[in-house]
Amino acid sequence: MERAVVQITLFGLLLALATTQPSKGNWDIYSFHINSTVTSRYATTVITSRVANRMDESKEIEFQVRIPKNAFISKFRMFIDGQVYDGAVKGKEKAQQQYTEAVSRGQSAGLVSSVGRTLEEFKTSVTIAAHKKVTFELTYEELLKRRLGKYELQIHARPMQPVKDFKVDVHINEKAGINFLEVKGGLSTNAVASAITRAQVDKQAWVYFYPTEDQQKTCDSCGEEGMNGDLVIVYDVNRNPLLGDIKKSDGYFVHHFAPSGLVSIPKNVVFVIDQSGSMYGKKIQQTRKALFHILNDLTEDDHFGLITFDSSIIHWKRELVQANEGNLESAKKFASNIQERGATDINKAVLEGARMLNAHPREGSASILILLTDGDPTSGVTNLKLIHSNVRGAIADKFPLYCLGFGFDVNFEFLETMSLQNNGVARRIYEDSDADLQLKGFYEEVATPLLTDVTMIYNGGNNLTQTNFSQYYNGSEIVVAGQITDNDIETFTPQVVAISRNRRVTFSETNATVESDGTVSDSHIQRVWAYLTVKQLLEKELVLTGSEKEDVKKQALELSLKYSFVTPLTSMVVTKPQGESSDVLHKPKEGGAPGMERQAFTAHPGMPIPLSHRFLLKTENLSLPLCFDVTGDVHLKLLHHPNRGLYVNGDLDFVEKGGFRRIVIQLKADLYVEVDAKEITVREGQTLTRHTGHYPDVITAGSLTVIRRDKEIDVAAGDTRMVILIHEKDGKEFLWPVLRQKPLDNNVSGILALKPAVYEEVQQSPTTRLKSKDQEIDVTRASAVDYSIVSPPTHDCWLMSAESALQSRLDDFIV
C-alpha cells in the first residue's frame, strides 16, 4: 500500500530527512542513528534505521530520505535475515533496464533517479516477515559551502515514533582549526536541549544528541509521534591571511581560499525587478520590503540603479548614481510605488540593466547585475536561446549576472543557464512568509566584493576544477581541487592572482608547505575532486551545445559511475528479496511546485508500467470532439493559477484508458491537499491530517474547502471550483478532475484550463485532415470515454497527437 508523503522544500544547507511512516503498533523502529563526519568541509552522512516487525503477519516497512540539491547519494544497503542487499549506481538507461528485468522475473527493484539540481528524495520499502527485522543504511556526501562567514550542517530527523535508541553523532575535523562552533535548530530547544553534548579541542569538535523517548516528544515541533525537527551545527575555521588552506593526499589536492584582512571594493549594482501581473499580492509586497532592506545596506562608496519591468521598462533613473542619503530616499519612494501589471519582457529589461552598467565604468570597483522574476518571458523577445545570446553579448564577461526566480511558475533552468553563461548563479526564492529575508540574504552574500578577476594557478597540477572566478565576496570561499602531476609535492607550487580595487595582488608563500593529510582515508581528497568536477561538468553541460555538450556529459557520467554518485545522469538500483512488489522512485523536477514532485509507485510483478490514457478536448459547437493519448508514468499539470498561488497536478494510474491515481493541490506556500480514491491528506504548516470514510466530510483549510461525498470530491478555492469524480474500471478506482468554475484571471495554465477546440475539415479522402489555428493535421476516427460525467458515456472523436491537440509540446503540461 502506498503511503502519502509530505513534501518539504529546503535549500542551501546540508539536509538529511529520514522518515519511516508506520501505522502505530505495526512495527517498531528500535534504533535510529545519524552519523555525520566532516573533514575539511566535506561531509559524509550515514543514516541507519533498524526496524522490527512485532506483528504476527508480514508487514511492508518504508524508508524515506531527503537530501539537499548539492548532495550525492553514494551508497544504500539493506540487511535482512543475514543477507545484504546493495544498491548499484548505473547510467539511467541501464538502471531502467535492470529495473524492468527485475520486475519481469518477479523480483523487486527500488530505483532512484536525480532530476535537475533540487532536493532529491530516496524512498524504498520492503516486506518483512512476522517477528523479523530489517536495517536500512544510506550514505550521501556533500561539500559544505561557506556563506556569510559560516558553514552549516543541518540534520532533520523525523522517524514518526519515539525511538528507544536514537542518536545523532557529528564529528568535525578541520586542520585549519575551528574558529567557532554553535548548535542551533528546533532540536536544541526546550527540554530536549539537555540531550545535546559538545566538545571542542582546537582542530576537532564533537556534537552528540542522545534524547530519551520522553525528550523526543518535547521539542518545538515534536509530539506523541516523536522527533520532528532540525539539529544545525554552525561553524567556521581559522583563516590564513595569505594563500589559504591546501591539503594533499594520494596524488590529489584541495585548496580552500578565503583570505582575511582585505579591503572591500566599492560596487556598481543594478536591480532589475519584475512587476508583471503574476507578481500580484504577497510577492510584490515582499519585494518592496526586501528592496528597502537592501537599499539601507548600500554605502556611499557604492553606485546603483533600479529599474522595474513588465512589457515596458520603468526607470527610477536612467544612469547609475551614488548611494547617498538623498538618492536612497528617492529610490525607496520609487520602490514603495511598484505595482504589478502587464506581461514579462525579460530580454529588454536585462539588456537595459547591462547597458546601465556598461555606461558607468569606475576604476577600482566591481559591477553586479541582479534580476528578480517570477515567470517566463511573454513579451518582446520570447525565444529563450535568443535571449541567452543577447544577454551574453551585452555583458561580454565584464560582470556577473545573478538571477533570482520567485516561486514555482518560473522557468528555473532558463534562469540558471543565463546566470552560468554570465559568471553568476541562480537562486530560487520560495513563496513563503520569509521571502523578503531570502532576497535580503542573497544580496548580503554578494554585498561586499573583496577581489575581482581571481585566477588560481597551480604549477605541477593537472585535471583542475574551475580556476577563474569573476569575484570573491566577503564571507564566501573559493575551492579548487586537482591532481598533483606525478604526485611530486616538491614541484607543486600554488599561486593566486587577483585585482583588489585598482591594483593587482598576488597571494603566494615562498616557504609555503602543502600539508599532507595522512590522518584520513587516502580517497577523501580524491572524492572532493570528483564531487567538484562532476558538479562543474553538469553546469557546463547546461550552457554548451552539440558535440561539446555530449563530451562533457560523457565525462560527468564516467566520473559519477566511478565514484558511485547518484547524479542527474545516473540512478541507483536496489534489488530486493524475490517475490516482492517494485518501487520506482523519481526525483523532484526543478520548476515544479513543492508537494508535486514525482512520487514513488508500487508496481506488482506482472503488472505493466503505466499505460495509455485518452483525453477528450471538446469543441465550441456540435462538431466531433478531438482526442489524444498520453502514455507512460506521466505527472500532468492540471491547473496552475500563480496569481492566487494555486497549483493542481495529477499522477496517471495503471488502468488502460483510465484516469488519475492521485491529485495534489497546493494553495500558497504551506497548504497541501493530496487526494486518492481512498483518502484525503491535508498538510497545513506542520499539521498533518488524514480523512477517510464518513460521507459527506467537509474539510476546511485556510481559504480552501473540500467536500468528500461517496463518488465525488468538491474543491473550492476563491473563484475556482473543481470536482474530482471517482470512477471504477476493471475493479479498480481512479480519479477524474473537472473544472466547474474557471478563474476570472486569464493567467492560468494546465489541462483543465484548455479552451474548447475550433477546427474545420479540409480533407476527407484518402485521409481526414483538420485545420486548426493555421495548422493542418491528419486524424483518424476513434472513440473516448467522457469521464467528466458521473455515468461516463463513450463519444466518437478525431484522434491526433497530443502536441497537435494541445497546440503545444506535451512537455509544457508535464511536471
N, C-alpha and C positions, 0 to 999 in steps of 0.2 A: 504494500500500500504506500502510495506516495504521500509524503507529508509536506504541508505548507512550510515554506521557508521565508522568513522575513529578511528582506534585502536592506542593508545599510551601507551607504557610500561614505567613505572617509578618504582623505588623501594627504600626501606629503609627509607621512610618518610611517615608521615601521609598525605594521599592524598585523596581529595574528588573532583571528577569531575562531575558536574551536568550539563547535556546537554539536552536541548529541541530543536528540529530542525524543525521549521516551514517553510512553504512557505510564503514569505513575504505577509502580508496583510490578511492571512488566520485567524490567531489568535494572541492574544496579551498576552504576559507574563507581567502582570501588577504589580506583586510583586515577588521578588526572594530573600529569606533570607537564610543565612547560619549562624547557631548559634553553636559555639563550646565552651564547658565548660571543662576545665582541672583541675582536683582535684587530688593532689598527683600523678601527671604524667599520670593519667588515663583520656583519652579524650573521651567525648561523643559529637558527632556532629549530628545536626539535619538540614536537608536541606528541605526547604519548598518553593514550587513553585506554584504560583496561576496564572491560565491561563483562559482567556475568549475567547470564540468563537464569534468573531464580525460579522461572515458571516450570510447570510440568509439561510444556509443549515448546516446540521450536518458535523462535521469535526473530523478526528482522531487526537488526541493530544498525543504526545510522551514524556516520561520522562526517562532519562538515567543517571545513576550514576556509576562512577568507584571509587573503594576504594582500599587501599593498601592490600598486601597479609597478613598483620598482623591484619587487622580489621575484626570484625564480624558484619554483619548486624543484628540488634536486633528488628527492628520494621519498618513496612511500612503501610501507610494508604492513602486512597483516600477519599475525601469529594465531593460528587456530589448530588446536589438538596436536601440537608439536610440529606442525607444518608452517613453513614461511612462504608467504605469497608476495613476491617482489614486483614492484612496478618497473616497467622498462620504457625509457624515453625513445620515441621513434619519430621520424618525419610524419607529418599529418596524414599523408596518403597511406603510408604503411600502417600507421596506428588504426586508421579506419578499417583497413583491410583485415587486420588481426582481430578487431572487434567483431566484424561481420562473420569471420570464420569461427570465432568462439561461440557466437550465438547459434550458428548452423550446427555446431557439434553439441549443442545443449549445455554449453558452459556459460559462465557469466563473466563479463569483462567491463570493468569501470574505465571510462575514457575521460581524460581531462584535457581540454584544448584552450590555449590562450588566444584571445582576440583583442588586438589593439593594446594600448597601454592604459589600463584601468584596473580596478580591483578584480582580482581573479578569485574564483570560487571553486574549491575542490570538495566534492561530496560523493561519498560512496556508502554502500550498505552491504551487509552480509547476513545470511540467516544462520543463527546459532542454535544448536540442539538444546533440549532441556538440560538445565544444570551444567552447561558448558560455558567457556569463556573465550573472549577474543581480545587481542591487543592491537590497536591501531598506532602506527608511528609515521609521522610526516615531518620532513625536513625541508626548510627553504632558506635561501640566502639573499642578503641584500647589503649593498654598500651604503652606510648611513650618510646622508647629505647634510652638510653644515648650513644652517640658515640662522641669520640674526645672532651669530656668535655661539651657537649650541647645536648639539646633536640630540635627537630624541628617539629613544627606543620605546615604543608603545605596544603593550600586550593587552589584548582584550579577551577575557575568558568568560564563557557562558555555557557551562556544562548542563544547565537546565535541571539540576538537582544538587543538593548538598553532597559533597564527596568526602568520604572519611579520610582519604589520603590525597589531599590537594596541595600541590607545591609549585611555586614558581621560583626558579633559580637563575640569577643573572650574574655572569662573571665578565668584567670588563678589564682588558689587558692593553694598556697604551704605553709604549716605550717612551713617548714624549713626556709622560707624566700627566696626571689628571689634575686640571686646574680647579674644577668644582664639580659637585655631583648633587642632584636633588631627586627626590622621589615624589611624583605628583599623581593625579588621576583619581577617579572615583573609588578605586580600591584602597586609597590611602586615607579615607575619611572615616569618621565615626569610630565605633568600637573596633572595626576591622583594622584600623591603622596600627594597633598594637601587635598585629601579626607580622609586621614588617621589621626586619632587622637589616642593618647595613654595616659594612666595614670598608675602610679605605686605607691603603698603605702605598703612598707615593704613586707608583705606576699601575696599581691594580685596585679594583673595587669589587665588592660582592653585595648583592641585594638578595635577600631571602624573603619569601612571602608564604607563610605556612598557616593559613587561617583554620580554625576549628570549624566543625559543621555548624555550630551556633553562630560563629562570627560570619560565616558565609551568607547569612541572611540579613546582615546589619549594615552593609554599605549603602550609598545613596540610592542605587537602583536595584538593590538585592531584595530578596524576599523568600517566601517559602520554597520557591523553585531554585534557590541557591544563588551562586555567584553570577553577577552580570555587571561588568564594569571594566575600567582601564587601570593598568599599572604603567606609569610613564616614568622612565628613567631619563633625566636630562643631564647632560654633562658637556664639558669642553676639555681640551688638552692644552698643555703649555705650548706657547708659540715661540719658534725660533725667529728672531727679527730678520734673519737673512734668507738663507736658501730653503729652510723648511725641514721637513721630516722625510728621510729617504730610508727605505728598507729593502734588502735584497735577500733572496733565498733560492737556491737551486736554479740559478741562471735567470731569474726574473727579478724585477724591482717594482716598487710603487713609491711615488713621490707625492706627498701632501704639501701643498704650497699655500700658505696663508700668513704672509709676513705681518708683523705688528709694527706700530710706530710710524705708519705712513701718513702723509698729509692728504686730506680729502681734495678731490678735484671738483671745481665748480661744474655745474651741469646745465645743459640746454635740454629741456624736455617739452614735448608737445603731447597733449592728451587729446585723443580722437574718440569722441563719445557718441554712441548710437542713441538717437532719440526717436527711432521709428515707433510705429504703433504697438509693436509687440513688447516694447519696454514699459507698457502700461502698469500702473499700480505700484506695488512694492518695489519692483526693480528700479524704476526711475527715482523713487524716494530714497532708496539706499544708495544709489549712485550719487545723488546730490549730497547726501550725508558724508559719503566717503571722500568726495572732492573737497568738502570743507576741511576735513582732517588733513588731507594731502597738501592742500594749499597752505595750511598752517605750518607744515613741516619744511617748506621751501625756505632757503636762506637768501640773504641779499646778494650773495655771490652767484646765485642761480638766475637763469633766464628761462622764461616759459611761455607756452602758447596753449590756447584752449579752443577747440572747435567741436561743434556738435553736427550731426548729420542725420538726415532721413533720405529722401530723394534729392535733397539740396544740401548745401553746406552753409552753416551759420557760424560766422567768425565772432569771437569775442574781440580780438584784434587780429589784423592780417599779418603782423610780424611778431616775433618774439620780443618780450620786454623784460626788464629787470624785475625780480621778485621783491619790490619794495612795498611798504605798507599800503600806499595808495593803490597800486596795481592789484595787490592781493585782495583788497576790499572790493574793488571793481569786479574782479574775477568771481568772487563769492556771490556778488549780486547777480551776475550773469548765470552762475550755476544754479542759484535758487529759482531761476525762471525757466529752467529747462523743462519742456513739456513734450510728451510723446505724441507722435503724429507721423503719417506718411509711410513710405516704403524704405528700402535699405540700399543705398549706393556706397558699398564699401570701397570699391575701386577709386572713385573720385575723392573720397574722404582721406584714405591713406596716402594717395598721391599728393593731396594738398598738405598733409602733415609733413611729408618728406620734403616738399618744396620749401616750407617754412624753415625747416632745419638747415637745408642746403643753402638758403639765403642768409643764414646767420652764423657763419663760421667764427669761432672765437679761439684764439690760440690758448692752449693750456686748459681746455675744457673738454667735457665728454657729452656727447649728444645721445638722446634716448627718445624713441617713438613708442607710445603706448596706445593700443587700440582696445576699446571695450565694445563688444557687440553681443547680441543675443540671437541673431538669426543669420540666414543665408542672404547673399546679395540678390535683391529682387528688382533693382532699378539700375539704369545705366548699363555698364558692362557687367554681365552676369556669368560669362564663361569663366570658370574657376582657373583654368590654366592660363588664360589671357591675363586675368588679374594678377596671378603669381608672376608672370613675365613682366607686367607693367611695374609692379612694386619693386621687383628685384632690380630692374633698370633704373628706377628713380633713386633707390637707396645706394646701390653700387658699392656695397660693403663698407660704407662710411660710418654707419651707426647701427645698433641693434633695433629690431622691431619686436616688441612684446605684445602678444595677443591674449586678451582675456575673454573667454567665452562664457557668457552669462546664461546659466540654465542648461536644459537638455534639448532645446529645439535648434541649437546651433550646430553647424557642420564643423565639428571639432577637428577632424582630420584636415580640412581646408585651412583652418587657422594654424594648426600645428606645422603643416608643410610651409606655410608662408613665414612663420617665425623661424623655422630651421633654415630656410633659404636665406634669411637675413640676420643670422648670428644671434637670434633670440630664442625664447622659449614660449610655449603656450601654456596657459593655466586655466582650468575650469573654475568658475565662480558658482558655487552651489546656491540655488534659490532657497535661502533659509533666513532665519532671523538675524544671523550674524554676517550676511553678505557684505555689508559695508565694512566690517572688520576684516573680511577676507581680502577685499580690494585694498584697504589700507595696509594690510600685512604684506601683500605682494609688493606694493610700492616701497615699503620700508626695506625690502630685500635689495632693491636697486637704487635706493635713495642716495647712497654715499659711494660713488666710484673712487677708487684709490689708484688704479693703474689702467692704462689703455694699451692696446696693441701688444698684448703679452705673448711672447714666444718662448717656449720651453725647449731647450737644446740639450741633447744627450749624446756626446761623443762616446762611441763604444756601445751604443744602444741601437736596437732594431725592433721591428714589429711593434711600433709605438702606438698608443692610443692618441687621441686628439692632443696636439701640441700648440695650437694657435687659438687664442681667446681674445675677443674684441675688448672686453673689460673685466676687471676684477673689482668686486664690491666688498665693502666692509662687512664683516660677519659671515662671508662665504668662504669657499675653499676651492682651489684648483687641484684636481687629482689626475696624475698621468701614470700609466703603467707600461711596461715593455719588457723586452728580453735584453740581457747583457750579452753582447757578442762574445762567443767562445767562453762565456762565464768568466771573463777576465776582469776582475774587480779593479785591477791596477790601472787599466786604461779607460775605465768608465768615468767620465767627467761631466757632471750635470751643471747647467747654467740657465739662468732666466734673464731675458732681456725685455724691457717694457718702457712705456712712457709714463712719467709722473709729472703732472701739469705740463710744462713745455720742455722738459728735459728727458734725455734718455738715461735710464738707470739699468745697471747690471747687478744681478744677485749671483754671487759665486763665493766660494770659500776655498782659497788655495790649499788650506790644510784640512778641508772637509773630509770626513770619513763617512763612507756609506755603510751603515750598520748592517751586519749580517745577523738575521733573525733566526737563531738556531733553536729557540725555545718553542717554536710552533711547528706544526706539520709542514714539511717541505712543499706541499702542494698549496698551502694557504695563499701565498702571494701570486702564485700561478693562477689560482682561481679568481683572485681580484682582477688580474689582467684579462682573463677570459670573460668575466662578467662585464667589465667596462667595454671590451672590444665588441661583444655581442650587442650591447646597448647602443653603441655608436654606429655599428653597421646597420642596425634596424632603423635608426634615424636617417642614415644616408639613403637607405632604400626608399624612404618616403619622397626624397627630393630628386632622385635620379630616374632616368628612363632608359628603355632599350637594353642593350647588352650590358651596359654598366650596372643597371639595376639588377639584372639577373646574376651577374658576377658577385655583387655584394650580398645578395640573398643567399647564394650558394655558400659563401664564406660563413655567413651567420648560421646557416643550418649545420654546417660541418662542425663548428665550434659548439653549438648547442647540443649536438649528439655526443661529441667527445666528452663534454663535461656534465652530461645528463641534466641540462637545464630545460625546463618546460618554458618555451618562449612562443611568440606568435607563429613560429614555423614548425613547432614540434608538439607532440602530445604524449601523455603518459598512459600506458595501458596496464591495467591490473587484472590478471586472470585469477578468478576466484574458484572455490570448490565446484565440482561438477554438479549439474542439475539445478543451478540457481537461476534467478532472473538476471537481467543485464541492465546496467545503468550507463547511459551516455551523458556525459557532463560537458556543458558548453560554458564558456566564459562570458562575462558581460561584454556587450558590444559597445565601444565608445560611441557616444551620441545618443544612446538610449536613456530613458529616464530611470532613476533608481527604482528597484522593485519590478522592473520589466525586462530584466536580462534573461537570456536563455537559461532554462532550467533543466535539471536532470529529469529523465523519464525512465520508466521501467518497461523494458521490452521482454516479454517472456519467450522462452525458447520456442521457435516455430512461428512466432508472431511477426508479421512483416514490419519493416521500417515504415514510417508514416506514408500513406498512400495519397492518391489524387483527391482533391476536393473541388467541387464545381460551384462557381458563384454566378448568380444572375445579376445582370445590370438592366434594370427596367427602363422603358422608354417614356417619352412625354405623351405619345399618342397611343393608338391601338396597334402599332406595328409590333412585330415579333421582338421579344427582348434579346439582348446579347448575353452570351455566357462564356466563361473562360475557366480553365483549370489551374490550380496551384498544387504542385507536387512536392512532397518531402516534408521534413521536420521544419516547418516554417512558422515563424512568430510574427504575426501581422500587426501593423499599425491600424487600429480600428478607428480611433478618433483622437486627434491631438488638437487641443484648444489652448495654446500657450498663453494668450492674454488672460485666461482665467486659471492657468496652472492645472488644467485637466488633461490627463493622458490615459487613454484606454488601449490596451494591447491584448491580443489573444493568441493562444497556442493551439494549433490544429491537433485533432485527435488521431486515432489509429483505425477509424472506421472508413472504409471506402465510400467516397461521396458523402461523408458525414459532416461534422462541424468542428466545434472547439471543445477541448477538454478543460481549458481554464481560461478565464478572463481576469486581467489585473487592471484595477482602476487606481490611479493616483490623483489626488487633489492637493494642490500646493506641495509643500516640501515634506510634510510629515504624516500624511494620511494615506494609507494604502488599504484597498479592499480587494481580496482575492476570492474569486467565485469559481466553484466547480459544481458538478451536479449533486454533490452530497452535502457540501457545507460552504459557509461564507466565513472568511477570516478577515478580521478588521484589526489593523495596527494604527493606533493614533498616538504619536510620540513613542513612549516606552510601554504603552499599554496594548496588550495583545488579547483579543477575544475571538472565540470560535462559536458559530451559530449553526446548529443542526436541528432539523425537525421543527415541530410546534408551529404549524402554519395557521394564520398568517403571522409572520415575525417582522416587526418594524424595527429597523436599526437606524439610529441617528448618530452621525459622527461629523462634528463641525457643520458645514453647510451642505453635507451630503446626506440624502435619505435613501435607504434601501429597504424595500418591502419584499419579503420572500413568501411566495404562495406555492401551491403544490407543484405546478409545472411552469412557473414563470417568476422572474425576479424583476422588480421595477426599481430603476435607479434614477434619482433626480438630483441635479447639481445646478443651482442657479437657473439659467434659461435653457438648460439642456435636460432632456428626458430620454431615457433608453430603457427598453425592455429586453431582458435576456430570457429567451424561451428554452425550455428543456425538452428535447426530443429523444426518442428511443428508436434504435435500428439494430436488428440482429441481436436483441437482448442487451445492447449497450447504450447508455445515456450519453448525450452530448449537448452542448450549448449552442445557441444561435442568437446573436445580438441584433436588435432592430432599433434604429433611431426614430423615436416618436416625435421629438421636438428638437429641431436643429437650432444651434446657437444663432443669435442675430448677427454676431460678428462674422465677417467673411474670412477671417484669418484662422480657418480650421482646415485640417487635412486628415486623410485616412480613408479606409474602405467605406466607412459609414457616411463620410462627407461627400462621396461622389455624386455628381449631378446626373439626372436621367440622361440616357443616351439619345442622340439625334443623328439619324443617318438616312441615306436613300439607297435604293438598289440601283446599281448602274449596269449590272450584267447578270443574266440568269443562266446562260449556256456558253460554254460547256460546264463552267462552274459559276456559282453565285458570287458576286462581288458587291460589296457595300462601299459607300463613300461617306466618311465621317471626318469633319474638320480637314478637308482637302487631302485626306489620306484614303487610298483605295485598298481594300482588304478582301482577300479571298476567304470565304467562310463555308462551313458545312452545316447542314441542318441537324440538330441534336435535341436532347431534352435535358431538363434540370429540375430538381425538386425545389420548390419555393419554401424554404424553412422559415421565412419571415412571418408565416401564418401558422396559427396554433395547430390546425389539421392540414399539414402541408400538401398542396396539390403538385402535380408534375406539369410543366409547361414545355412546349416546343421552344427552341431558341436557336439563334445563329452562333455557332461555336467558332471562336477565334483565339489567338494567343492572348495571354494576359497583358502583354505590352500594348497590343492593338486595342484591346477593350479599355484599358486604363489610360491610353494615350500618354504613357509614361513608362519608365523602367519599373519592373516589378520590385527591384531593389529599393525603390523610393517608398514602398509600402511594407518593408521588412525591417524589423528592429533586432 
